[in-house]
Every structure is written in structure tokens, then in C-alpha cells.
Amino acid sequence: MATVLAFHAHPDDEVLLTGGTIARLTAEGHRVVIVVACDGAVWEPNGRLAEFRASAAILGAKRTEYLGYADSGYGPILHPDPPGLTRFARADTDEAADKLAAIISEENADLLLSYDAYGGYGHRDHLKVHEVGARAAKLTGVRVLEATVPRELAVVGSGVLRTFRLARFTAEEARASGTPRSALTHRVNVRRYAATKQAALAAHATPVRGASRLARLFRLAVALPLPLFSLLAGWEWFTEPGVAAGGRVRTEILR
């Protein structure tokens, strides 16, 4: 059995990007550790870390860790650091990588799940996850798979979300998101674990109860009938740095 460490930016990212893969790995008997960089609070402390741990338990993770950074927020302004914390976007990359590498080494992890070079959709904390994950992998020699989405799907999906006023991503932003299908190295079928993924998403009560467009999208995802949720969230994608797709997309991440 393998040990997989999933490194994420914020509480709820572990579900959105790799929830089905984590549920599948744990169901198959592998050990999964989830590390989150940020506490999910742009301003005042909240309960996001507790929600993260509840979500991780639903997914079957055996250990959770918080690297100790504050959420940097999304948008053009990077606000000052909150008392006693450093926003992750301002964090010293070497310092953060050392923290992550220590957990990788302690767990003797076989695989690190991180983010693609654009951080999925360009969020500053997601970009930092990519940088820190790559540095920690170099320090430890662990194999890396970077969570992503097909760029073509991001373009179509963002258009639908804009139509229903569920997201503000522009067409230009979508065309820069994710990874072209031709460059994907792994596609994982997680439809059997859709119920677990949806339940883990529901554990994140803070975004589900919010008033933003993203909150409306969360509520919709949690309320969808399982067959439809499974259809929409039944695949997860990765790229492996240094490995050319070559027209062949693997369906198992541990092979």
C-alpha cells in the first residue's frame, strides 16, 4: 500500500480538486495525508479548519495538517497580514517548502498531489502551492502529480457559470486556466465515490451558507441529485511534471 500526501491551498480545495481521488485511494487501502496551507480566513478567524478536518475524515484521510498561513484572498489587492500570521502569498517559499518536506519525509510519502503551474485558475495562494510543492518535491525526491482541469472544459464551464451568474471568471481567464487536454497525463474515474465527495463538500458549512456567487455554487453542488453530481464531478485530472502525455492518458495515479 502507498502513502499519498495531498497538498492544498484552502479548506474545501481538497474536495474540489482531489476529493474523489482521495476517497478512491483510501477505499483501496492506501494512506492519505492532507496538508492545507491556509486557514481559510481572510480576516477574522473562523471555523474553516474544523470543517476541513471533518471533510478529510469523510474522505478517509488518516492525518491532516495546517501549515500555519493566512488566506491571501482573491482579487487585485493583497491586504496586510492579520495579527500573528503571514498571508500565504507573502510566505517565504523555502520556509514553507521545508515545513511540507518535513511531513513528506516523516510519512515517507510515495506521491505528492499538488497544483499545476497556473494554480488551476490563477489564485495567488494556488500559485504558491505549486511553487512550494515543487520545491518540497525537489528536497525530498517524492513523485509529484499536479491537480488540474482540462482547459477546454474550463472554457465551457465558465461560460455556463457566467450565464447563470454563479461565477465571474471571464472567457480570457478561462482560456488561461487548467491544462490543455493534450498535456494531461492522468484522468481518474471517481464516479463510484461521488456520494463521498458530495458529503465532504457539504461539511464545508461556511461557504455553503455564504451570500457570494461562490456560495450559491456550493449550495447547488451539495443539493444536486447524486446521479447528476456524479456526472459533473466524476472525473479528476492531473499532470506529471517531466512526463510527456504522448497521446496516452493514464487512469491510475499510482502506476
C-alpha positions in Angstrom: 0.0 0.0 0.0 1.1 3.6 -0.8 1.2 6.8 1.2 -0.1 9.8 -0.7 0.2 13.4 0.6 -2.3 15.9 -0.9 -1.2 19.5 -0.5 -3.9 22.2 -0.9 -4.3 25.9 -0.5 -7.6 26.3 1.4 -10.2 24.3 3.2 -12.6 22.9 0.6 -9.9 22.7 -2.1 -9.2 19.2 -1.0 -12.7 18.2 -2.2 -13.0 20.4 -5.3 -9.7 19.3 -6.9 -8.9 15.8 -5.5 -11.9 14.7 -3.3 -12.8 11.7 -5.4 -9.2 10.6 -5.9 -8.6 10.8 -2.1 -11.8 8.8 -1.4 -10.8 6.2 -4.0 -7.3 5.9 -2.6 -8.5 5.4 0.9 -11.2 2.9 -0.1 -8.4 0.9 -1.8 -6.4 0.8 1.4 -3.8 3.5 0.8 -2.8 6.0 3.5 -3.7 9.6 2.6 -2.5 12.7 4.4 -3.9 16.1 3.6 -2.0 19.3 4.2 -3.7 22.7 3.9 -1.5 25.8 3.7 -4.1 28.4 4.7 -6.8 28.7 7.4 -9.5 29.9 5.0 -9.9 33.2 6.9 -9.1 36.4 5.0 -10.0 38.5 8.1 -11.3 37.2 11.4 -10.6 33.5 12.4 -13.5 31.2 11.6 -14.3 27.5 11.7 -12.9 26.6 8.3 -10.1 24.4 9.7 -12.6 22.4 11.7 -14.7 21.9 8.5 -11.5 20.9 6.7 -10.8 18.2 9.3 -14.4 16.9 9.1 -14.2 16.8 5.3 -10.9 14.9 5.4 -12.4 12.4 7.8 -15.3 11.8 5.4 -12.8 11.3 2.6 -11.0 8.7 4.7 -7.7 10.7 5.3 -5.6 9.4 8.2 -3.9 12.7 9.0 -4.5 16.4 8.5 -2.0 19.2 8.9 -2.2 23.0 8.7 1.0 24.8 7.6 0.1 27.9 9.6 -0.6 30.6 7.0 -3.4 33.1 6.4 -5.6 33.2 3.3 -4.4 35.8 0.9 -7.8 36.5 -0.6 -8.7 36.7 -4.3 -8.6 39.9 -6.4 -6.2 42.7 -7.2 -5.5 43.8 -3.6 -3.2 41.8 -1.3 -4.2 43.0 2.2 -1.9 43.4 5.1 -1.1 40.3 7.2 -3.5 39.6 10.0 -2.2 39.7 13.6 0.3 36.8 14.2 0.0 35.3 10.7 1.6 35.7 7.3 -0.6 35.6 4.2 0.5 32.6 2.2 1.2 34.6 -0.9 3.9 36.5 1.1 5.3 33.4 2.8 9.0 32.6 2.3 8.9 29.8 -0.3 11.8 27.9 1.2 10.4 28.1 4.7 7.0 26.8 3.6 8.7 24.1 1.5 10.8 23.0 4.5 7.6 22.5 6.5 6.0 20.5 3.8 9.1 18.5 3.1 9.3 17.6 6.8 5.8 16.0 6.6 6.6 14.2 3.4 9.8 12.7 4.9 8.0 11.8 8.2 5.3 10.0 6.3 7.8 8.5 3.8 5.2 9.5 1.1 5.2 7.8 -2.2 3.3 10.6 -4.0 2.6 14.3 -3.6 -0.5 15.8 -5.1 0.0 19.5 -5.7 -1.3 22.1 -8.3 -0.4 22.9 -11.9 1.7 25.9 -12.7 -1.3 28.2 -13.0 -2.8 27.0 -9.8 -5.9 25.9 -11.6 -7.4 29.4 -12.1 -4.6 31.8 -11.0 -5.5 32.3 -7.4 -2.3 33.7 -5.7 -2.5 31.0 -2.9 -2.8 28.3 -5.6 0.2 29.6 -7.4 2.1 29.4 -4.2 1.0 25.8 -3.6 2.6 25.0 -7.0 5.8 26.7 -6.0 6.0 25.3 -2.5 5.0 21.8 -3.7 7.7 21.8 -6.5 10.4 23.0 -4.0 9.4 20.4 -1.4 9.5 17.6 -4.1 12.9 18.7 -5.1 14.1 18.5 -1.4 12.6 15.0 -0.9 12.6 13.4 -4.3 8.9 12.4 -4.0 7.0 11.8 -7.2 4.5 14.6 -8.0 1.2 14.8 -9.7 -0.3 18.3 -10.2 -4.1 18.6 -9.9 -5.7 20.5 -12.8 -8.7 20.6 -15.1 -8.9 20.3 -18.9 -8.6 23.9 -20.3 -11.3 23.2 -22.9 -13.7 22.1 -20.1 -12.9 25.2 -18.1 -13.8 27.4 -21.0 -17.2 25.7 -21.5 -17.9 25.5 -17.8 -17.0 29.2 -17.1 -19.4 30.2 -19.9 -22.3 28.2 -18.2 -21.5 29.7 -14.8 -21.5 33.2 -16.2 -24.8 32.6 -17.9 -26.4 31.7 -14.6 -24.4 34.3 -12.6 -22.6 31.8 -10.5 -19.1 32.9 -11.2 -17.3 36.0 -12.6 -14.5 34.2 -14.5 -14.0 35.8 -17.9 -13.5 33.9 -21.1 -9.9 35.2 -21.1 -9.3 33.9 -17.6 -10.8 30.5 -18.5 -8.6 30.2 -21.6 -5.6 30.6 -19.3 -6.8 28.1 -16.7 -6.0 24.4 -16.3 -4.1 22.4 -18.8 -4.8 21.6 -22.4 -6.2 18.1 -22.9 -3.2 17.1 -25.0 -0.9 17.8 -22.0 -2.8 15.8 -19.4 -1.1 12.7 -18.1 -3.7 11.2 -15.8 -7.5 11.1 -15.7 -9.1 9.4 -12.7 -12.7 8.0 -12.7 -14.2 8.8 -9.3 -17.9 8.3 -10.1 -18.1 5.5 -7.6 -17.1 7.9 -4.9 -19.4 10.8 -5.9 -21.5 10.4 -2.7 -18.5 10.7 -0.5 -17.2 13.7 -2.4 -20.5 15.4 -2.2 -20.8 14.7 1.6 -17.2 16.1 2.1 -18.2 19.2 0.2 -21.3 19.6 2.4 -19.0 19.5 5.5 -17.7 23.0 4.5 -20.7 24.8 6.0 -19.1 28.3 5.9 -19.0 28.6 2.1 -22.3 26.7 1.7 -24.1 29.3 4.0 -22.4 32.4 2.5 -24.0 35.0 0.3 -21.5 35.2 -2.5 -21.8 33.7 -6.0 -19.4 31.0 -5.0 -21.6 30.2 -2.0 -24.6 29.8 -4.4 -22.5 27.4 -6.5 -21.6 25.4 -3.4 -25.2 25.1 -2.4 -26.2 24.0 -5.8 -23.4 21.3 -5.9 -24.4 20.0 -2.5 -28.1 19.9 -3.4 -27.7 18.2 -6.8 -29.2 14.7 -7.2 -26.4 12.2 -6.8 -26.5 10.9 -10.5 -26.1 14.5 -11.8 -23.4 15.3 -9.3 -21.6 12.1 -10.3 -21.9 13.1 -14.0 -20.5 16.6 -13.4 -17.8 15.7 -10.8 -17.0 12.1 -11.7 -13.5 12.8 -13.2 -10.3 14.3 -11.8 -7.2 15.2 -13.8 -3.5 15.5 -13.2 -0.3 16.3 -15.0 3.0 14.7 -14.0 6.0 17.2 -14.4 8.6 16.0 -16.8 6.3 13.3 -18.3 5.0 13.9 -21.8 1.4 12.8 -22.4 2.3 11.4 -25.7 -1.4 10.8 -26.5 -1.7 8.3 -23.6 -3.6 9.4 -20.5 -3.2 7.1 -17.5 -6.2 6.1 -15.4 -4.3 5.1 -12.3 -2.2 7.6 -10.4 -0.1 5.1 -8.5 1.2 3.4 -11.7 
